[in-house]
C-alpha cells in the first residue's frame, strides 16, 4: 500500500478538520500522514508508539510532506497504558489492535480517551486467524460485535483493499457511545 491507499481507507469517515486526534500504534507514521492530509494542518495529532526510532522516522516524513511539524506531538509510550492526553475527537488504530489477546479490554481503555461521539477508526486484516506476526487479527464481522460490547456504536465499513499477506485490509469507523 502507498500513501494514497492509506488516505482512501480513511477518507470515507469524513473526519472534521481542526480537532484533536491520535494515532495509537503509529509506527513510522503511514496512517498518521494520511490522517494529517484528511484533517488538515490546524488539527493536533498525537502519534503514540513504543518505538522511538519509528517516531523519529515519522517526524522526518511529516516534515518532508507537510513542511512543518507544528501540531504533531510524538509520544514514545504504550497506548494500552495510562496516557496524559486531552479528550480526543478521533483515534486511528491501524494494525495495532491485533497485537492484543484481550481486544475488548483495550477498546474499553481506548474509548476513555475519546470525547462523547468521538470517532474510532480501525484498519485491520479482514481475517480471524493469525500467525506469529499478526497474532490476533479480527475480521470486520468480529469487530462489529466487539465494538458494541466495548461501548461504541455499531461500526460502519469504510473500505477494503487487497493484501498479499492475509487476504485483505478493511477500514471501519465507530463512535463512542454514552451508556
C-alpha positions in Angstrom: 0.0 0.0 0.0 1.1 3.6 -0.6 0.0 6.9 0.8 -3.0 7.2 -1.5 -4.2 3.8 -0.3 -3.9 4.9 3.3 -5.8 8.1 2.7 -8.5 6.3 0.7 -9.0 3.8 3.6 -9.8 6.7 6.0 -11.4 9.3 3.7 -15.0 7.8 3.9 -15.1 8.6 7.6 -15.4 12.3 6.7 -13.4 13.5 9.8 -13.8 17.1 10.6 -10.7 19.3 10.4 -9.4 21.4 13.3 -9.8 18.8 16.0 -7.5 16.8 18.2 -6.7 13.3 17.1 -4.3 10.4 18.0 -2.7 7.5 16.1 -2.3 4.6 18.5 0.5 2.4 17.4 1.7 5.0 14.9 4.9 3.2 14.0 6.7 5.2 11.3 3.5 7.1 10.5 1.9 5.8 7.3 -1.6 6.4 8.7 -0.6 9.5 10.7 0.4 11.1 7.4 -2.9 10.0 5.9 -4.8 11.4 8.9 -2.9 14.7 8.6 -3.9 15.0 5.0 -7.5 14.5 5.8 -7.9 16.6 9.0 -5.5 19.4 8.0 -2.6 21.3 9.4 -4.8 23.0 12.1 -5.6 19.7 13.8 -3.4 18.4 16.6 -2.2 14.9 16.2 -0.7 12.8 18.9 1.4 9.9 17.4 1.8 7.2 20.1 4.2 4.3 19.7 6.6 2.4 22.0 9.3 2.6 19.3 11.1 5.9 19.5 13.1 5.2 16.3 9.9 4.8 14.3 8.5 8.0 15.7 11.7 9.8 14.6 11.1 8.4 11.1 7.5 9.7 11.3 8.8 13.1 12.4 11.1 13.3 9.3 8.4 12.1 6.9 5.8 14.6 8.3 8.2 17.5 7.9 9.1 16.4 4.4 5.5 16.0 3.3 3.9 19.0 5.1 6.9 21.3 5.6 6.2 21.5 9.3 5.9 19.5 12.5 3.6 22.0 14.2 0.8 20.3 16.0 2.4 16.9 15.7 3.1 15.5 19.2 5.2 12.4 19.4 4.7 10.2 22.5 7.0 7.2 23.0 4.6 5.2 25.1 2.3 2.2 25.2 -1.3 3.3 24.3 -2.7 0.4 26.3 -1.5 2.1 29.5 -2.4 5.5 31.1 -1.5 8.5 28.9 -1.8 12.2 29.6 -4.0 13.2 26.6 -6.8 15.8 26.2 -10.2 14.4 25.2 -9.8 13.4 21.6 -12.1 13.9 18.6 -10.8 10.8 17.0 -8.3 7.9 17.2 -6.9 5.8 14.4 -5.6 2.3 15.2 -4.1 0.8 12.1 -2.8 -2.7 12.5 -2.3 -2.2 16.3 -5.3 -3.9 17.9 -4.3 -7.3 16.5 -1.3 -7.4 19.0 -3.7 -7.8 22.0 -5.4 -11.0 23.0 -8.0 -9.1 25.1 -9.1 -6.7 22.5 -12.3 -5.7 24.3 -10.3 -4.6 27.3 -8.1 -2.5 25.0 -11.0 -1.0 23.2 -12.7 0.0 26.5 -9.4 1.7 27.5 -9.1 3.5 24.2 -12.8 4.6 24.5 -11.8 6.5 27.6 -9.6 8.9 25.5 -12.4 10.0 23.2 -14.9 12.8 23.6 -18.6 11.8 23.6 -19.3 10.8 20.0 -15.6 10.7 19.2 -14.6 8.6 16.3 -12.5 5.4 16.4 -11.1 4.3 13.0 -9.7 0.8 12.7 -7.6 -0.6 9.9 -7.1 -4.4 10.2 -6.7 -7.6 8.3 -10.1 -9.0 7.5 -9.4 -12.4 9.0 -9.9 -14.1 12.3 -6.9 -16.4 12.2 -3.5 -15.1 12.8 0.2 -16.0 12.8 3.4 -15.0 14.6 3.4 -11.5 13.1 -0.3 -10.8 13.4 -1.3 -12.8 16.4 -4.9 -11.8 17.0 -6.5 -10.3 13.8 -10.2 -9.5 13.7 -12.4 -9.6 10.7 -14.9 -6.8 10.2 -17.7 -9.1 11.4 -15.8 -9.8 14.6 -15.0 -6.1 15.1 -18.7 -5.3 14.6 -19.7 -7.3 17.7 -16.6 -6.4 19.7 -17.0 -2.6 19.3 -20.6 -2.6 20.6 -19.6 -4.7 23.7 -16.8 -2.1 24.3 -19.1 0.9 24.3 -19.1 2.0 20.7 -21.8 2.4 18.1 -22.1 -0.3 15.5 -19.1 0.1 13.2 -19.5 1.2 9.6 -17.3 -0.5 7.0 -15.4 2.2 5.1 -13.2 0.4 2.5 -11.3 -2.8 1.7 -8.0 -3.2 -0.1 -6.3 -6.4 -1.1 -3.2 -7.5 0.8 -0.6 -10.0 -0.3 -0.5 -11.0 3.3 -3.6 -12.4 5.0 -6.0 -11.6 2.1 -7.2 -8.0 2.6 -7.4 -5.0 4.9 -10.5 -3.2 5.9 -11.2 0.1 7.5 -14.1 0.9 9.7 -15.4 3.7 11.9 -17.5 3.7 15.1 -18.2 6.3 17.7 -18.0 6.4 21.5 -21.5 6.0 22.9 -22.5 7.2 26.4 -24.2 4.4 28.4 
